[in-house]
Amino acid sequence: MLDAIEASYSLDRYEEQLLECPACGTSALVTGKLQEEFDEDWDHHEGVLINVHLLVRFIPTGLLCRACHLNLTGRDEMDAAGVGESWYLDNIDERDFYPDDLE
């Protein structure tokens, strides 16, 4: 039954993530905001910018578990449950974050 519940989540590519529910341990849907950051690679000897990498930080703002019906909203509830910390997203497509006219 829990496998069916976990498979029922349909995620928005970046603004929704799956995370272990702090109450029951099954997968829960976490919603959040995105913060774009840039990591610059410099050749300090030559004083030249070599490359820029996009980093996307996910900042959780809510959690809903379909298994145990835990529903957390806001920073206070998220922090109290231990899921208030942000994290960087892996496997992003940088093209999703640039306007179409830059391609």
C-alpha positions in Angstrom: 0.0 0.0 0.0 2.8 2.4 0.9 4.5 1.8 -2.5 1.3 2.8 -4.2 1.1 6.0 -2.1 4.7 6.9 -2.9 4.1 6.2 -6.6 1.1 8.6 -6.7 3.2 11.7 -6.3 3.4 13.8 -9.5 6.3 16.2 -9.0 6.8 19.7 -10.5 10.3 19.3 -11.8 12.1 21.7 -9.4 9.6 23.3 -7.0 8.5 19.9 -5.5 10.8 17.2 -4.1 10.3 13.9 -2.2 11.7 13.6 1.2 11.4 11.1 4.0 8.4 12.0 6.2 9.6 12.9 9.7 6.6 11.2 11.3 6.2 7.9 9.4 9.4 7.5 7.3 7.6 7.1 3.9 8.1 9.5 1.0 6.4 12.9 1.5 5.9 15.7 -1.0 7.9 18.8 -0.1 7.2 22.1 -1.8 9.6 25.0 -1.8 11.2 28.0 -3.4 14.2 28.1 -5.6 17.2 30.3 -5.2 19.7 30.6 -8.1 23.4 31.0 -7.2 26.5 31.0 -9.4 29.8 29.3 -8.7 32.6 31.1 -10.6 35.9 29.4 -11.7 38.7 31.9 -11.9 42.2 31.6 -13.1 43.6 33.8 -10.4 47.1 33.8 -11.9 45.8 35.3 -15.2 42.8 37.1 -13.6 40.4 35.4 -16.1 37.0 34.0 -15.5 37.1 30.4 -16.9 33.5 29.2 -16.3 30.3 29.9 -14.4 28.2 27.1 -13.0 24.5 27.5 -11.9 23.6 26.2 -8.5 20.0 25.9 -7.5 19.1 25.9 -3.8 15.8 24.3 -2.8 14.2 26.1 0.2 11.4 23.9 1.7 8.2 25.7 2.6 5.7 22.9 3.1 5.4 19.1 3.5 2.5 16.8 2.8 2.6 13.1 3.6 -0.1 11.1 1.9 0.6 8.0 4.1 0.2 9.5 7.6 -1.5 12.9 6.5 1.2 15.0 8.1 0.8 18.5 6.7 3.5 21.1 7.6 3.2 24.7 6.5 5.5 27.6 7.2 9.1 27.9 8.5 8.2 27.2 12.2 6.5 23.9 11.5 9.2 22.8 9.0 12.0 23.7 11.5 10.2 21.9 14.4 10.0 18.7 12.2 13.6 19.0 11.2 13.0 19.6 7.5 13.6 23.3 7.4 17.1 23.2 6.0 17.7 24.0 2.3 19.7 21.9 -0.1 21.2 22.1 -3.6 19.4 20.3 -6.3 21.3 17.7 -8.4 20.8 17.0 -12.1 19.4 20.4 -13.1 19.1 21.5 -16.7 20.6 25.0 -16.8 18.5 25.8 -19.8 15.4 25.6 -17.6 16.6 28.7 -15.8 17.6 31.0 -18.8 15.2 33.0 -20.8 14.4 31.6 -24.2 15.9 34.6 -26.0 19.4 33.8 -24.7 19.6 30.4 -26.4 
